[in-house]
Amino acid sequence: MGKGSLANRKKIGIFTGYYPPHLGGVERYTDKLSGALEKLGYNIVIVTSNSNDLINHEKIGNRSLYRLPIHKLAKDRYPMPKTNAEYKELISQVKNEKIDYYIVNTRFHLTSFVGAKIGKGLGRPVMLIEHGTNHFTVNNRWLDYIGLVYEHLLTYRLKHYVDRFYGVSKKCNVWLEHFSIHASGVFYNAVDTADKKIANDYYVDKYSGNEVVITYAGRLIKEKGIMNLLEAFVEIKKKNPKLRMKMVIAGDGALLETIKRNHNDSSIDILGKLDFEHVISLLKRTDIFVHPSLYPEGLPTSILEAGLMGCAVIATPRGGTEEVIIDERHGIIVDGSTESLQKAIQELIVDSRMRKELADKLRHRTEETFNWDVVAKEVDREINSLTME
């Protein structure tokens, strides 16, 4: 805890669209940041959406968790609070928590707007953490246009309730300028170095040969670049049949069944959705981790996890990726095309020394810069400065 910290017995309310057991980067960010802030002495209240039909209020350790009722329509993309009697009672209970500081995640979730408005109304400092680098999309031109207008209108209103804005990467802060918002700093996405101890040897044993293991872990949707990655792998195999390599796909999404149908090959292992322990265990065995995303990322958690577990990483320069892979000694940045992926993967397959050097550099940088203890101390410093204003 920093000198002069206000953490002792102070309470932070964190409002987020989704929270575990719902899976996603923002969910994990909220959970891990909460834990790191608790270590500094803060009490944490989480307010989120009840997307999994769980009980609406519970205590998890010292953490108080409120789940607001939402409309079922599009609940997995955009949770819309249902302002019924249950909602009003929960909001009343949240206000009675006597929260000292409010943190809201992302601009376009209504939960963020609810939290910011409550905090401002109670005269408490409100901080917003931005997780994106482009407009929210549902891949429909007209719906995307409506969403764009809505996002601008919501952000315009939200600005009246937020004292300071932050991004999970510098690229997020550049994106905030699009809305005439000047960010106060960065609360980086991060990893917990203790997570290395969670990894077991299941995949070390499963892929026990001397083949090079190439892993993709994430949503199986077109925007994540998975199809280009698979095409690149198939081309490498076709041109270099003697190379010993295995492509492992972990994740779920709209393209899962298509991938299973089109890639029924012993050199491609499609695992489906994995829990965190299995993902970390898979990364323990992975030689090359590929993040071919064409999506407006904030700072991809999977790249940080791969770095933590000692993988050489190939990635597109989306969001804050280049703030992690700062030069060619820490990883390979590609444009996401099949050709660029093919070239980078083949280079690392045949050069084991290069793989090790990239992995070692990235692991050191991840542990030193992108860990939750560092991020929580930065949040603590900002809370102190807000309070002294």
C-alpha positions, 0 to 999 in steps of 0.5 A: 500500500502506498504512503498515505493510502486511504485503503483501510476500511474504504469501500470501492463499488465496481460496476460491470456489464458482466462478471464471472461465471460469465466468461470474458476479458472484462469479467476477469479484469474486474475479478482480478483487480478486485482481489488485488485491491482487497489485498491493499485493504479496500472492501469491494462491492460488485454490481453487475448483470444477472445474465446467468440467473443466479441469486441477486445478492450474495457475499463471496468472501468479503466481497459483496456482489449484486446482480441486477435483473436484465431483459433476456433479449441480446443479454449476451451482447448487451445487458439491459437492466429491467427496472422492476421492483427487484431492480429498485430494491437492489439499487437501494441496497447498493446505495446503503453500502456507503461506497466511497469510490465508484469504478465503472467498466466501459462506456456502452454498458448501461450498468456503467451509466447506472453506477456513474449516476449513483456515484455522482448523485451521492457526491462520490468520486467516479472513475471509468475504465475503458476496454475498447479501441473502436465502436461496438459492432454486431456486424450489421451495417444498419444496426452498427450505425444505430449503435454508433449513434447510441454510443455517442449519445450515451457517452455524452451523458456519461461524461457528466457523471465521471470525474476521470477516465482511464484505459486498459491500454494507451490505445484505449486512451487514444480511442477516448479522444474520439469522444473528446475525452482526455484520459487521466492515465492507464490501468493496464490489463494484467495477470496474476503471477501466482496463476502459474501454480494452477497449471498442471501437466495434462497437456504436457502429457497429452502432447508428449512428442517432439512436435511444436505446439501452436495454440489459439485460445479465444472466441471462434468468430471471424473477427478474431482471425481464426480462419486465417490462422487455420488456412496458414497452418494448412498451407505450412503443412502442405508445403512442409509435410516433414515438419512436426507440429500440432495446432490446438484450438481452444474456445467456443463461438459461431464458427466452432462447428464449421471448423470441426467439419472442415478440419478433421485432421489429426494435426489439428486438435479442437478442444472447445471451451476450456476453463481457466485451469485448462487454458493455463495448463495448455499454455504451459505446453504451448510453444507458439501462441497466436493471437490473429485478432482483427477485433477492436481489443483493449489489451488482450488477456490471452497475450499476457497469459501466454507471456506469463506461461513462457510462450513465444507470441505472434499477434496482430497490433490490435489494442494495446498489443504493441505495449506488451510486444514492444519490439521484435525481441518480445514477439512477432507482430503481423497484419493478420493475413494468411500470408503474414501468419504463415511466414511468422509461424514457419519461422518460429517452428524451425528456429527453436532458439528464437522461440525461447528468446522471445518467450523469455523476454516476454515472460520477464516483461509480463511479470514486471509490468503487467501484474495485478499488484502493480495495477492495484497500486496505481489505482490506489494512487489515483484514488488518493489524488482524487480525494485530495482534490 
